[in-house]
Amino acid sequence: MNEDNETPEARRERIRQKERQENPLGNLKDSSERAKYGSLVDLVGGLNWKVTLVILLILIIGAIGYGLFFE
């Protein structure tokens, strides 16, 4: 696929693969941390922007509510 016509997801994956090839020890560290804690990139990458916005709004409203009621 031509780099000009690729989707943003394909571009991110291509860049990720290139980084893995150039820095294998960094990739090992990143993958071990991702296995322990999860990855926000993987979570958000599978969602559309509307669902991501709803999740962010819920987190923000929850933080404000916690600040108002529990402190």
ABEGO torsion letter per residue (X at the ends): XBAAABBAAAAAAAAAAAAAAABAAAAAAAAAAAAAAEBAAAAAAABBAAAAAAAAAAAAAAAAAAAAAAX
